[in-house]
Structure formats: structure tokens, C-alpha cells
Amino acid sequence: MAERYIGRILPGQDLCDINGDKVGTIAHVYREDVSMAGTGQPAHEEVIEVKTGLFGLGQKLYVPVDAVDDTTESAVFVAKPQEQFDDAWHRPPDYLDRLN
């Protein structure tokens, strides 16, 4: 299901929760080069790095692309309210260095 959003999630877009409240700004979208995997499928979950806080000086979030519920030209929406974000989203995944 996340495949429909790949290419529509870009740095500079807002990341908003299910209520439409802005959480932060997308800084980077980490994707795996599936041509290198040989299977045509990513071995790792793709991740959106989000800078939060005023001027992006808050914490970073690492949101899996699978959590995306919808996108518009200027925003990406996840299917949860901010207070229900997974604790794992507050730290980079162990495999982040293997993604582009």
C-alpha cells in the first residue's frame, strides 16, 4: 500500500497527524535501492525523517512510510494522532545507514 506514496513524499512537505495538525517538516525520505537487492522488493522499511519544533530545532522523528495515510502537494498525513505515535519513531532504525 505504501508504494502508492513513493515519489509523492518529498523533503519540505509538512507531516501532519490524522487530525491535520502539523507535526514537523520532512527533512529526508530514506529509500532502498531495490535494484541492488536483486529481489525487486526492499529488504527494509522505508523511513521519513521529520524535523519538529520551531525552525526544525526540536527532535527528529523517523516515520515508516507504511504509516502514511494520505498525501497532498504540500503535506503528508499519518493515520494516528500525534500523542499515539510509536516510541520507535523517536529514534532512527538500526538499518537507516543502508538506505538512500
C-alpha positions as CSV (number, residue, x, y, z in Angstrom):
1,M,0.0,0.0,0.0
2,A,2.9,2.4,0.7
3,E,4.0,2.1,-2.9
4,R,1.3,4.5,-4.0
5,Y,3.0,7.3,-2.0
6,I,6.6,6.7,-3.1
7,G,7.6,9.7,-5.2
8,R,4.9,11.9,-3.6
9,I,6.7,12.2,-0.3
10,L,9.3,14.9,-0.6
11,P,11.6,17.0,1.6
12,G,10.0,20.3,2.6
13,Q,6.4,18.9,2.9
14,D,4.6,19.1,6.2
15,L,4.0,15.9,8.1
16,C,0.6,16.1,9.8
17,D,-1.3,13.7,12.1
18,I,-4.7,12.3,11.4
19,N,-6.3,15.4,12.8
20,G,-4.5,17.6,10.3
21,D,-2.2,19.1,13.0
22,K,1.3,19.8,11.7
23,V,3.9,17.7,13.5
24,G,7.0,18.8,11.6
25,T,8.7,19.2,8.2
26,I,10.0,16.3,6.1
27,A,13.8,16.5,6.0
28,H,14.7,13.3,4.2
29,V,13.0,10.3,2.7
30,Y,15.1,7.2,3.1
31,R,14.5,4.6,0.4
32,E,16.2,1.4,-0.5
33,D,17.6,0.9,-4.0
34,V,15.7,-2.3,-4.8
35,S,17.8,-2.8,-8.0
36,M,20.7,-3.6,-5.6
37,A,18.6,-6.1,-3.5
38,G,18.1,-8.4,-6.5
39,T,14.6,-9.3,-5.4
40,G,12.8,-6.2,-6.6
41,Q,11.4,-5.7,-3.1
42,P,13.0,-3.5,-0.4
43,A,14.6,-5.5,2.5
44,H,14.0,-2.7,4.9
45,E,11.1,-0.5,5.7
46,E,11.4,2.9,4.1
47,V,11.5,5.9,6.5
48,I,10.6,9.6,6.5
49,E,12.9,11.8,8.7
50,V,10.9,14.6,10.2
51,K,12.3,17.7,11.9
52,T,10.0,19.0,14.6
53,G,9.9,22.2,16.7
54,L,10.4,25.8,15.8
55,F,12.6,26.1,12.8
56,G,13.2,22.3,12.9
57,L,15.2,22.7,16.1
58,G,13.2,20.1,18.0
59,Q,13.6,16.4,18.0
60,K,13.6,14.2,14.9
61,L,11.1,11.6,14.1
62,Y,11.6,8.6,11.9
63,V,8.2,7.6,10.5
64,P,7.8,4.5,8.4
65,V,6.3,5.1,5.0
66,D,3.7,2.4,5.8
67,A,2.2,4.8,8.4
68,V,1.3,7.3,5.7
69,D,-2.5,7.6,5.2
70,D,-2.6,10.3,2.5
71,T,-0.6,12.9,0.7
72,T,-1.3,16.3,-0.9
73,E,1.1,18.6,-2.8
74,S,2.2,20.3,0.5
75,A,1.5,17.7,3.2
76,V,1.8,14.1,4.2
77,F,-0.7,12.6,6.7
78,V,-0.2,9.7,9.0
79,A,-3.1,7.6,10.3
80,K,-2.6,8.4,14.0
81,P,-2.9,11.4,16.3
82,Q,0.5,12.7,17.4
83,E,0.0,11.5,21.0
84,Q,-0.3,7.9,19.7
85,F,2.9,7.9,17.7
86,D,5.1,4.8,18.3
87,D,8.0,5.2,20.6
88,A,10.2,3.7,17.9
89,W,9.6,6.8,15.7
90,H,11.7,8.8,18.2
91,R,14.9,7.1,17.2
92,P,16.5,6.1,13.9
93,P,16.1,2.5,12.9
94,D,19.2,0.3,13.1
95,Y,19.2,-0.1,9.3
96,L,19.0,3.6,8.4
97,D,22.6,3.7,7.1
98,R,21.7,1.1,4.4
99,L,19.0,3.3,2.9
100,N,19.5,6.2,0.5
